[in-house]
Amino acid sequence: MAESGLSVGYPDLQAECGWYLGYGRTHATWTAAQLAEVLGIVNSGVRRVYYPPAVNAQTVGYEWSFLRPSTTLAITVEGGYDYDLPDDFGRLIGVFHYAAAEYRNPISIISVSHLLNLRASSSLTGSPTVAAIRYKASTGAAGQKQEVLFFATPDASKTLSYEYEAYNGALSDSFPYPLGGMQLAELYIESCLAIAETRINDEIGQHAQQFQALLVDAIARDRKRGAQTYGHMGNKEEETEFFRRGYTGEVYPITYGGETI
């Protein structure tokens, strides 16, 4: 899909920072040192948007909806019970889900030590019911990856779906657009200029203030993209669970007011 003409890309952010620093907007006229300085500022500015600082209670630890992709994981008998997670995997959001046709509860997440204790005490095979996530050993030569451990050991191929917090790579000429789209264009610009303002002038000035104002507004807009939870629509005493392991019907029965509908 083509990017909006109002979006800002890697060259645009470099040009804005170059102009602010007094180097001009033309990259070809910059020295190697000037270019390195600009790129460092751009990378810091983009990172600060992806993982925004606290401005008020509403922005503390905020996670953008566009950094929470959904994907799938194929588990097989041959693959055993440990599987690498994507290179950009930050953390799991929620749980692992079986396909709808499986009619199975999601796979719960437990601690690594608990899962290893289960494995040590049983060689159970079947559809996994619990999982744990841990970092893999790393020498630092490449980014540290994570893996997921399952119990029981899979006895058949399954495709699991899940949502996770993603770590995005640095911008480049081949991948010039920061995430979030056109609506965050001014936020990225002000973030980069605020970084330049602090590093060059050693002060928190008007660009930092503008960045904070735009950040609060962007977070408020992003919250509207989240799902709505409506909750139970009947009396508390009417709540019931109808899940039955092994149920093979097309749909589960639904009741409302004591009547099956």
Secondary structure, DSSP 8 states (H G I E B T S, - for coil): ----TT---HHHHHHHHHHHHTS-S-GGGS-HHHHHHHHHHHHHHHHHHHS---SSTTTTT---GGG--EEEEEE-TTTTTEEE--TTEEEEEEEEE--GGG----BEE--HHHHHHHHHH---BSS--EEEEEE----SSS---EEEEEESB-SS-EEEEEEEEE------SSS---TT-GGGHHHHHHHHHHHHHHHHH-S--HHHHHHHHHHHHHHHHHHTTS-------S-GGG------TT--SSS---EETTEE-
